[in-house]
Amino acid sequence: MEQEQILILDFGGQYKQLIARRIRECSVYCEILPHTTPIEALIERHPKGIVLTGGPDSVNEPDSPTYTANLFRLGVPILGICYGAQWMAKTLGGAVEKADVSEYGHANLWIDAADSALLRGVPAQTSCWMSHTDRITEIPDGFCITAHTEHCPVAAMEDAKRRLYGVQFHPEVVHTPDGATMLHHFVREICGCEGSWRMSAFAQTQIDALRNQIGGSRVLLGLSGGVDSAVAAALLSKAIGKQLVCVFVDHGLLRKDEGDEVEAVFGQGGGFELRFVRVQAQERFYQALRGVTDPERKRKIIGEQFVRVFEEEARKLGAIDYLAQGTIYPDVIESGVGGAVIKSHHNVGGLPKNVSFRGIIEPLRPLFKDEVRAVGLELGLPASMVYRQPFPGPGIGVRIVGEITPEKVRIVQEADAIFREELTRASIDVSKGQFFAALTNLQSVGVMGDARTYASAVVLRAVMTDDFMTARAARLPYELLDTTMNRIINEVRGVNRVFYDLTSKPPATIELE
């Protein structure tokens, strides 16, 4: 049976990943595709519906993103959001003009058509999140207005006969309280999706697909100690058993004592049917990173070294056909697949030149972080592993601003261990967030033991998030921060200041680099 899916055409919208999350919360699979995707590629996917995202441009500009009008002849339901709604209106014969009053943020929304399939059950007056300069001033033939705001006469429109819908606001953000209801109506009722997307179904489907793809070949997986690679290892272990060789590269950029902990779980006696190899490569990585301060260069160097180590281990192990990675969907989106590069991920973008593997296996590529955890539980991984703090592939390398040295790594490892200990002692729920210590490139004067010091500043980062695409700073108790600060300054040599990072994502990323 073919998997039902919704496709999202991206016109540059900052909230596209949230649209995908909300649709998947309806138990329906979806993917984000760039607006440059040929319509033939859409047709081949047999989507149950299509969503057009927002975007920063004006549809009236000659070089603004566009698409073929044949999209509206496919006969599948289409929902346009913000720019997507404006493009729909203009393409089908309506008019879009610059608004007299731009709307940004909260706005009161009045429903004009209570019988609308999209807006059914939404209160007659609710609120929504607006972000627009242009507005629809004339709707196309066959459409009717279904909602308005004080400054936007066409806040929602629809052609129910052709199953075409447009909203000027953003139903995908939490600031539109009834937005999830609207998207559920579109996906489950208008598009007719049954909602069969389940982690148990995904796991078994992937296991079967991996067996068919890999056959009798051997696969090399890099275990980083993080959740993603652990779940990828469990999934591949279920699929191919000892054909999987897990190489754990101890690159000297891990959390304190993490190397030994990873070996205890995946090594001999750990309960997984796979071959585990631990490579001590600390000096190799430190040498390659010496003198490098640019974040992108550091990421690329670490990624390149990972692959080179894998190649060397593969030669030692004999014939290895595939390299497996724990790439997940936010990695793909942030690395600029179909859009702007936010930051490079060492496990996205294909194999480096001259690589000796036949190809890459990425069993978790379609999943968001919470979905990865759900798969891990389905596969029988212990909750302590599944819900452990996320850790980036480049490790502490992206938690040190500036050049990476063994001394700086020591500082981060010790400060991070103290922070995590205090979080546990204070019974802070870290299951829906990311909590860690990092090192700034700031050095300042201090006084310790009646003596002048000139030492480093550690920053504590704690964010709460559902999908790791957006995040807000956790409101930790002051007593916890105070205790952590005191312990770090007293116990970690080379530190005389501790900061707390209050920045949300966006505008910041979760990691420092």
Secondary structure, DSSP 8 states (H G I E B T S, - for coil): ----EEEEEESS-TTHHHHHHHHHTTT-EEEEEETTS-HHHHHHH--SEEEE---SS-TTSTTS----GGGGGS-S-EEEETHHHHHHHHHTT-EEEEEEEEEEEEEEEEES-TT-TTTTT--SEEEEEEEEEEEEEE--TT-EEEEE-SS-S-SEEEETTTTEEEESS-TTSTTSTTHHHHHHIIIIIIS-------HHHHHHHHHHHHHHHHTT--EEEEE-SSHHHHHHHHHHHHHHGGGEEEEEEE-S-S-TTHHHHHHHHHSTTSS-SSEEEEEE-HHHHHHHHTT---HHHHHHHHHHHHHHHHHHHHHHH----EEE----HHHHHHTTTTS--S---TTSS---TT--SSEEE-TTTT--HHHHHHHHHHTT--HHHHTS----TTGGGGSBSS---HHHHHHHHHHHHHHHHHHHHTT---TTEEEEEEEEEEEEEEEETTEEEEEEEEEEEEEE-SSSSSBEE----HHHHHHHHHHHHHHSTTEEEEEEE---BTTS-SS--
